[in-house]
């Protein structure tokens, strides 16, 4: 496998602004109406039927009424992948032949009366730390560049059985180490809202592709924020489920006691459809939860938030948060109030300092990462040539954490979880920013990225589920994400809350300058 040349990707704003339009212009107007401005030389029909479907439900309806075949939709996506891959570097491997073969099979099944359900024929993306039979699973590393998968990860198997079409294995931070979207070997992934900005990581390829309108969802993972960060910085939706709800079998681990698998999508309803397929007990995963899952995460999703109580957290929700982000979250709370919800402020003492995100990141995440990969790294003669600098630094830091410090931090966990959970006796969910900033420059310092973990790692540690939904833009036109945190196994309620807010606002309808909005003629 060869590296992707992304040298031209840093020219972002000059390339995006040839039309004289700013990112904010695109965000407000919608990219489908501006396609001719950003993609000269490509003709697009003006008829509504020429628009790409914007949701799983719309795509499914058009496949079933015969106005759009799965093969044609899949071909359209690969048309855009060819156009956008050099700029965004979304994929480590594209699966065009496999995808078109599967798409033809799904079309044939519909003609024969076989319908697998809402995900039948739906094109999605798979993060390249999920095993998928017949593909390479590199985990974003030169060290694993030729690593072949012989079986499917459990959640990938469930999705394939549900009828999805996989477009490719997506780019990511090497071994899921980091939230930047940078990769020393396969090249950095770029944010379609601004090419010099981070799309967030480690699920960077999924975030960038979905924001650019390619595919309807992506299998992602979240240890310290790798679903929530790209959701926020790319202006899409994501959910980190309760620890253990989605099987980790077939995913390369980052930190066993914090890892979660879950979906990213372009809207909240689609998150529910994807989670329906991915969630459930798996005897092959020792971390898999035995808790009863809901029949469908879309059941009751449209019931609204009237009578619910949301809480901002004193000395936490708005602490050390950039003003545009704080303002957007405050407005989101007011919007939920206007929908019939109650907004209160609560105190949660562990969030006022005890759950220090830097301590949790080092004492648990990096310690466990070193346990997983450290010996292999140290026993590799040419490790410096095979592993990138973030992985090298993570292993070095993790190797310095004592077993006593790790065990102390883990032993404190049950009592802290119990203390935080008390709040759900009085409120339905917590409101925080997903990140305290909008997307930083790809070349930003590690300190700039590290600050982003303050709203993600504490809820990884407490194993609580959280959904992220777009809630605004900063003055530069970069997306802002709202995080809604619930009690364990409250995913159905979280999606209902996120859906109510999403449908009451227009932020999810805005698209970046690079967007696959129209079927190519």
C-alpha positions, 0 to 999 in steps of 0.5 A: 500500500502506498502513501497518499500524497496530500501535499496540496491539501494545505492550500485550503482557503484559497482553493475553497474561495475561488468562487468568492464565497466564504465558508459561512456563505456555504454553511448558510446557503447549502452546498447543493445550490453552489455546486457549480461554483466549487466544482467547475466543469461538472454539470448538475441537473436542477431537478429535485430527483438529481439530489443525493439522498440526505438520509438513510430513510430517503435513500431506502425509499428511493431504492424501493420505489425504483427511482434510485438503485443501490448500484447507481448510488454507490457509483455516485459516491465513488465519483465523489471519492475520486474527486475529494480523496486528494483533498480530504484523504478520507480513506486508507483503502477503497473497496470499490469492486466489493462495494459494487458487487454487494450493491448489485446483490442488494438491488437483486434482492429487492427485485426478488422481494427480499428486504433486509430492513432499513439498512438494506443497500445503504452505503457506509464507512468502516474505520480501519481498526475494525476487522472486515474479511477480505480487507486490510486492517492497518489500524492506521499504522505502517507497522500493520500495513499488510495486516489481512483480516480473515473475519468480520468484527461482530458489529461489522458482521451485524451491519453486513447482515442488515444489508449495508454496502461498505465503501472503504476503510477510513483514515484514522490516527495511528492506533487511535492515538490522538484526536487530531486526525494526523497520520505520519504514514497514510497522511493527514485527514482534512476537515471539509469545512476548512482544509487546514483544520483538523476533522477530529480523531481518531475517527477522522476519515469517517468524520470528514467523509460524512461531513462531505456527504459521502456515505450515511454512517461509519463504524467508529470507536471512542476511548477518550473522544474519538466519536465525539470529537469528529462529530463536533468538529465536522458538524455531524452526529455521533453517539458514544454508547454505554461501555459494553453495549456494542461489541469490541470483538474484532476491533484493535484495542486502545485501552480495554477499560475505556474503549467503546464502539459506536456510530457516526452519522449525518443525522440523529435518526440515522444514528439510531438505525445504525445503533440498532444493528451494532448494539447487543450482547456478544459472547465473544467480547468479555466486556460486552454488557448483559443489560437489556437493550431496547427493541429499536433506538428509533422507537419514540425518537420523535416524542420530543422533550416536553417534561424532561429536565436538562442540567448544566453543571456548575463549574464545569459546563462553561469552564475554560470554554471559548466564547462562541462555544459557550454561547452556542451551548447556552442557546441550545439550552434555551432552545430545549427549554422552548421545546418544553424541557426544564433547564437547571444547574447542578453540582457534581463534585467529581467534575470540579477537579477530581475527574482530572482529564489529564490524570485519567488520560495518563493513568488509565488510557496511556497505561493500558495502551502501553500494556497492549502495544508497548512490548511489541513496540520495544521488541521491534528493531526498527520501531522508529521507522514503523510507528509514528511520533504520537504512538511513540510518545504515548508508549513512552508516557504510559511506560512511566505510569506505575501499576500502583497509580493505575490500580489506585485510579481504577479502584476509585472508579466505582465510588466516583461513578456512583457519585456522578450517577446520583444526578440522574435521580433528579435530571434526565441528562447533562448538557456540556460542549462536546469540545471547548473549541472549534476545530484547531489547525492540523499543525496545532500543538499537542497542548491545544488538542489535549485541552479538548478532552475535558468534556470527553474523558470524564464520561469515558471513565464513568462509562456514561453514554453521550450523544453529540449534535451540531449546535452552531458555528463560530465566526469563522464558520466552523461547527460547534457540537453539543454533548448530551450525557445520560445515565447508563443504557439511556441511549434511546432517551439520548437520541430522542433528546438529540433528535428533538433539538436537531429538528428544531434547528437548522445546523444539521442542514448546513454543508461545507464547501466540499459536499456531495450534494447532487447525483453526477450526470 
